[in-house]
Amino acid sequence: MIPRGCILAALLAAALLIAGGLFLRGWYGSGPLEDDQSFVVPSGTSLNGVAAKLENEGAIGSAERFSLRARLFGGGAPIKAGEFLLPHGASPSQILAILQGDEVIRRFVTIPEGMPSIMVHERLMAQKFLTGEVAVAKEGSILPESYDFSRGDKRDEVLRRMQAAMRRTLSELWKKRARGIAVKTPTQALILASIVEKETGKPSERRMVAGLYSNRLKRGMLLQADPTIIYPITKGKPLGRRIRQSEIQAVNDYNTYTMVGLPKAPITNPGRESIAAVLNPAKTEALFMVADGTGGHAFSNTLEEHNRNVEKWFSIRRARGEL
């Protein structure tokens, strides 16, 4: 006959095994999430605070049990601030590992080449996952590119990264500039690159357009770049209509139809390739260009040739019913 004490000990051991199994299953077993779900850990939140937030958002069953098990099995690594993706059915153990890891959800804001600073400001303010106010940046100070950010990042911090990227890029490209170019300083290069950026939508034309404007600068000719007329009116946004004769004749620090040389500042945020084009322009004798009907331009060395190209362009527009 088995002694009663042994039976009680066996029953106690079995109960402990069952309880231990349930305890571990509550940590490693599937959780209640029915779908993938983003989860934000605010900066400075404690383990108990994270656990309460997880329970409120339906990711775990009990904040108290999660905190207890996390202290026993979590390994001591800190929970990181940021936004994380919790997969459906994630166990408490898996959730803790995610929150202790580096797989923060990254979001992106893209600044296209030639986007003026006023529109960059609008794009940053429209990003609902960014925080804080931000001023309109100095024109030409932002490098067009895609920038990643996390939920809750400050807008002015993202802007500073955009501006730091432009400073690095301009410095890097300036060191590789060709000899005898028309621009004498990085600032001048940025201004001319902003004109090149606005004057052509064809990447293959950038160096040619840069060469043409470089020739005009060296000869002391008017640049006569239409975008420099528009910038003082719209701050770089599309004009939405034809340029008026009075605007062509306007005298200001940007209009290259009434002033020799470069505008006082950039007229947009030029991309890397436009800056590179200005610093290594095409070797050409071209002084004139006009649209050719394909989205590009017809280039010419003489005014006589240019006038013939202009007439061709007007013929194309008449055929399209634009005149």
C-alpha positions, 0 to 999 in steps of 0.5 A: 500500500502506497503511503498517503504522504507519497500520494499527496506529494505526487499529486502536488508535483502533478499540480505543479507540473500542470501549473508550470505548463499553463504558466509557460503556455501563457507565455509562449502560446498564441495570443489574442491578436486576430490581425497584424497590428501596429503598436507604439511604445512612447518614449520613457514608458515603463514595462507596466505601462507597456503591458497595460497598453498592450492589454488595452489594445487587445494584444495580450490577455493580462497586463499583470501576467505579462509583466510577471512573465516578462521579468522572469523570462525577458532576459533584462533587455530594455523595451525600445520606443517606436512603432512596431508591427505585431503579427496576428496570434503573436505570443507574449514572448514574441511580442516582448522580443519584438519590442526589445528588437530593432525592427521599428516600422520605418515610414518615408517622405519623398521629395521629388527633384525640383520641389520648391521649399514651400511645397516641401513644407506642405508635404511635411505638415501633411505627414500625420505621423510626424509631430511639431511645427516646421518653418519653410526652409531656405530655397535650395537647402534641401536635397530631393530624396526619400527620407525615412522616419518613425511615428512621432519623429519631429518635422524639424528633425526630418528637415534638418536631415534633408538639409544635411544631405544637401550640404554633403552632396554639394560639398562632394560634387564641388570637389569633382567639378570640371575646370573652367566652369561658369560658376565660381562658388558652390552657392552659384552652382546651386542657383544654376542647378535650380534653373537647369532642374526647372528648365528640363524634364529630360534627364538626358538633357541636363548637361546640355542645358547646363552647358547652354546656360554656362555659355551665356554666363561666360558671355555676359548674356541674359539667361532668359530662363522662364522659371526665374520669372515665375518664382517671385510670383508663386515661390516655385509653385506652378503658375497655372497660366501663361506668363504675362508680358508685364511679368517678363519685363518685371525688374527684380532679383530673380528675373533673368530677362531683365538682369544679367547673371544669376538670380540672387538665390535658387528657385527650387531644390535641385537634385543631385544630377542637376548639380552634377550637370552644372559642375560638369556641363556638356561641351557645346557652343549652344546659346539658344533652346526652344521646346521641340514638341517631345518634352525636350528641346531643340538647341542652336548656336545662332539666333538665325537657327534658333528662330527657325526652331521657334517657328517649328515649335509654333507650327507644332502648337498650331497643329495641336490647336494651342494657338 
